[in-house]
Amino acid sequence: MSGPNLRQPLSSKRSWLYLVCFIIFVYVLVYMPTPYVINAPGSADELKPMVTVSGGDPTEKGTFMMTTVAVSYANMAMLIGSVFDDNEEIGPKPAQSDRKEYEAEQLYYMNSSQSSAVAAAYHQAGIAYSIEPQYVFVINVPEGNTQIHGGDRFVTLDGQPIDSFEQLEKLLNRKKAGDTVNVAFDRAGTTVKQQITLRSFKDASGKSRVGFGVSIGEVQKVAPTNPAHEVHFASTSIGGPSAGLMFTLEIYNQLTKGDLTKGYRIAGTGTIDVKGNVGIIGGVQHKVVAAQAKGAEMFFVPQGNYAEAQKQLQKMHSTIKLIPVSTLDDALQELNKLPVKS
């Protein structure tokens, strides 16, 4: 008489163990969140399709391009892969834990960048304009606040319409901590009404205020006195403030006669203010790689980012002409010196 066959049950248990291990391995490798992002070269996008001046001169034989950094929320597989890619860089996740909140903040910075670019171009071209508030919205929200979401636009507070930060501040100054207010938000096209208890907090300057305890921004429109100088931007999912200089050059090119590009593919980066001052940005080493991939011949870079950009271009043996600038005037002088490309 033979004994019981234990091999089959053991084999079955082993198969289940392998399956469980495989599932855990896949989860850790692909689905388990990490506290990191991967920064890599993004795109170099032509600006003419994105920017239109109503009565502007559309002549442009070359092109101005904005450059971006691709930011990916990393899983373990991506982190391992990035070790073998010289163009990828691991960094900490943004302070905002919610991806939508981070994207809302970046789009706010892009809107502000576009407004500054329009104002800088008008200022340079001597065009009269005014600045008009459009709406106030939430940039980011502390963890645990579920009533307010990043990207929410204020519609009313206690029945009073909110179009500007000044209006909102005036209403909140009449309140005290512990008061409850009725707020209507526009949340992705849907009106959301909330009863919110105000609290006391300290702002960036250390002054005590009463409010919602969230970061708030105001989107403004730069309106020319003459409608023929109106600037229109195409919708974009690209965020951040660093396209200011290149937007300004594209707008100024359309506002004025002639073609500043002179047939060249011109990329660049840098923030800008109303007076045309160019500010430093992050990720320039990735942006010059993106520009190289799109055939850029020149790259405008903020003076403070020049050394890092130059180091990356030398590493790539790139032929891109790197031009450091501190102001819009610096960039225009360089463009005016260019010979027309044959």
C-alpha positions, 0 to 999 in steps of 0.5 A, a space after each residue: 500500500 502506497 502512502 499519501 501523495 504530498 507532492 501535489 499540495 506542496 507544488 500548489 502551495 509553491 505556485 501560489 507563493 510564486 504568484 504572490 511574490 510576483 504580484 508584490 514585485 510588480 506592485 513595488 516596481 510599478 505601482 508603489 508611490 515614491 517621494 521622487 520625480 524625474 526631471 528630463 528634457 521636455 519639448 521645444 515648442 514653436 510660439 507662433 501657433 500659440 500667440 496671435 496679435 490681432 493686427 500684428 505682422 505675422 511675417 516670420 521666416 524662422 521661429 521662436 521656441 519656448 523650452 520645457 522640462 518634463 517632470 514625471 512622478 517616479 515609480 521604482 522602475 523609472 528610478 532604476 531606468 534613470 540611473 542609465 540615462 544621463 539626461 534624467 535627474 531624480 528630484 524630490 516631489 513638489 511640496 504639493 502632495 496632489 498632482 492636480 494641485 501642482 498642475 494648477 500652480 504651474 498653470 497659474 505661473 504660466 498665465 502670470 508669465 503670459 501677462 508679464 510678457 504682454 506687458 513687457 512687449 507693450 512697454 518696449 513697443 510704446 503701446 498704451 495698456 491697462 491691467 485688469 483683474 480677471 479672477 482669483 483662484 486657489 494655488 495650493 491647499 494644506 494637507 487635510 483641507 478637503 473643502 477647498 481644492 487647488 485650482 478652485 476659482 472664487 465666484 462669490 463670498 457671502 453673495 458678493 462677486 469676487 473678481 480680484 484679490 483686492 475685493 477678496 481681501 476687503 471682504 475678509 478684513 471685515 471678518 474675524 477668526 471663527 466666522 463662517 462664510 458662504 463661498 461659491 467656487 468654480 471647480 473645473 466648470 462646476 459651481 461648488 458651494 461651501 460653508 467655511 470657517 475662517 481662521 487666523 494665520 500668518 502670511 509670508 511677511 509674518 503679519 497675522 491675517 484672517 482667511 482660508 489658510 490657502 495660497 491664492 493667486 490673481 490672474 490678470 489681463 493686460 488690455 491695450 488701449 487699441 484693440 488692434 494690439 490685442 494678444 491672444 494665447 492658444 490653450 496649453 497644458 504647459 505650465 511654469 513661469 520660464 517662457 516669459 522672455 520667449 513669449 515677449 520676443 514673439 509678441 514684440 515681433 508681431 507688434 513691430 514691422 519686420 522679422 526678428 527671427 531673420 530665418 533662424 530657429 531661436 530657442 530660449 528660456 527665462 522669466 520676465 517682468 513688466 520692465 523687461 528684466 530677465 530672471 533665472 529659471 530651473 532645469 536649464 540643462 534639460 532645456 538646452 537638450 530639448 532645443 538641440 533635438 528641435 534644431 535650434 541654432 541660438 539659445 537665449 539664457 538668463 545670465 545666472 543660468 549661463 554657466 550651467 547651460 554652457 557646461 551641458 552644451 559642451 558635454 553634448 558637443 552642440 553647435 548651438 550659439 548660447 547667448 546670455 541676457 539680463 534684459 529684453 534689450 539684450 536679446 533685441 540687440 543680439 537679434 538686430 545684429 543677426 544677418 538675414 539667413 540665406 
